[in-house]
Amino acid sequence: QARYGLDYVILTGGSTFSTITTSTGESSTIPTPHVEVLDTVGAGDSFSGTFAAHILKGESLQEAHRAAVNTAAFVCTQEGAWPKYPKQIPDYLSMAENNK
C-alpha cells in the first residue's frame, strides 16, 4: 500500500465479504448480504463508485463501505448494466442483521 502511495486498498470477495484498508491502518470488513442475484454486471463498478463518492462527501470508512456494499447488492438484484436506481438504496445489511 505504502509502496504505491495508495490511500485505500479494496478487496472484494464476491458473495462472501469485502475488506477496505486505509494507508493509516484503519480497516473495515463487511460480509456480503444475501440477495436474489439476477445479474452481477456492474456490481464492482457500482461498489467502487459509491465508495469513492461517499469518501469524497466526507463520510467515515465504515459508512462509505456500507453504502458501497448496499449499492452493489442492489445492482445484483437487477438485470443488465443500467438498472433504474431508486431514490433510496435498500439497506440489505440491516435487513440481514435483523433476520439473524
Backbone torsions as a table, in degrees:
resi	resn	phi	psi	omega
1	GLN	NA	-52.5	-179.2
2	ALA	-67.1	-35.4	-178.3
3	ARG	-57.0	-35.8	-177.2
4	TYR	-103.2	3.2	178.4
5	GLY	69.3	32.6	-177.7
6	LEU	-86.3	136.6	174.1
7	ASP	-82.3	-31.3	-177.4
8	TYR	-138.1	142.1	169.2
9	VAL	-121.5	125.3	-176.9
10	ILE	-115.6	128.6	175.5
11	LEU	-122.1	118.1	176.7
12	THR	-107.1	133.2	-178.7
13	GLY	-109.8	36.2	176.6
14	GLY	58.3	-119.5	-174.1
15	SER	-83.5	6.6	-176.9
16	THR	-110.5	-48.9	-175.3
17	PHE	-166.9	173.2	165.8
18	SER	-144.1	147.2	179.4
19	THR	-131.9	136.8	175.3
20	ILE	-126.4	131.0	177.8
21	THR	-122.8	139.5	179.8
22	THR	-99.3	167.9	178.1
23	SER	-67.4	-17.2	178.2
24	THR	-90.6	-1.2	178.1
25	GLY	95.7	-3.8	176.4
26	GLU	-70.3	145.4	178.2
27	SER	-144.4	158.5	178.8
28	SER	-142.0	128.4	175.4
29	THR	-124.8	128.9	-178.3
30	ILE	-130.6	129.9	174.3
31	PRO	-69.1	146.2	178.3
32	THR	-72.6	128.7	177.7
33	PRO	-69.5	150.2	177.9
34	HIS	-84.7	121.1	177.4
35	VAL	-132.6	164.1	174.9
36	GLU	-79.2	106.3	-174.8
37	VAL	-82.3	123.3	174.1
38	LEU	-102.5	-35.0	-175.9
39	ASP	-164.6	132.8	-179.9
40	THR	-97.4	-0.1	-179.7
41	VAL	-60.1	125.9	176.9
42	GLY	89.6	-6.2	-177.4
43	ALA	-63.7	-44.7	-180.0
44	GLY	-65.8	-42.3	177.4
45	ASP	-63.6	-40.5	178.6
46	SER	-64.8	-40.4	177.2
47	PHE	-58.7	-53.0	-176.4
48	SER	-63.6	-45.3	-179.6
49	GLY	-64.5	-41.9	179.1
50	THR	-66.0	-43.8	179.1
51	PHE	-59.1	-49.8	-178.9
52	ALA	-60.2	-44.2	-179.2
53	ALA	-61.6	-42.4	-178.6
54	HIS	-71.7	-35.4	175.1
55	ILE	-64.9	-43.8	179.9
56	LEU	-65.4	-24.9	175.4
57	LYS	-79.3	-5.4	177.2
58	GLY	93.7	11.7	179.5
59	GLU	-75.2	159.7	179.3
60	SER	-69.2	164.7	177.0
61	LEU	-55.5	-47.0	-177.8
62	GLN	-65.2	-41.2	178.8
63	GLU	-63.9	-45.5	-179.5
64	ALA	-65.6	-39.7	179.2
65	HIS	-64.7	-45.3	179.5
66	ARG	-60.2	-44.2	178.4
67	ALA	-62.0	-40.8	-180.0
68	ALA	-64.2	-42.8	179.3
69	VAL	-63.8	-45.2	-179.8
70	ASN	-63.6	-40.4	179.6
71	THR	-66.4	-44.4	178.3
72	ALA	-62.2	-40.1	177.9
73	ALA	-62.7	-42.9	178.1
74	PHE	-60.1	-46.9	-178.8
75	VAL	-58.3	-37.2	179.3
76	CYS	-66.7	-20.7	179.6
77	THR	-87.0	-0.5	-177.5
78	GLN	-112.6	158.9	176.6
79	GLU	-96.5	135.3	174.8
80	GLY	88.0	172.8	-175.3
81	ALA	-85.0	-9.9	-177.1
82	TRP	-125.2	67.3	179.8
83	PRO	-69.9	155.8	174.2
84	LYS	-82.3	115.8	-179.4
85	TYR	-80.2	134.7	174.7
86	PRO	-75.5	167.5	177.2
87	LYS	-62.3	-31.7	-179.5
88	GLN	-128.0	121.5	176.1
89	ILE	-71.5	132.2	178.0
90	PRO	-58.5	144.1	178.0
91	ASP	-89.9	79.4	-177.7
92	TYR	-61.3	-32.6	-179.2
93	LEU	-65.6	-43.1	177.6
94	SER	-65.8	-39.0	178.4
95	MET	-60.6	-43.0	179.9
96	ALA	-65.9	-40.1	179.6
97	GLU	-65.6	-37.1	-179.5
98	ASN	-73.4	-21.4	-178.8
99	ASN	-93.9	8.7	179.5
100	LYS	-75.7	NA	NA
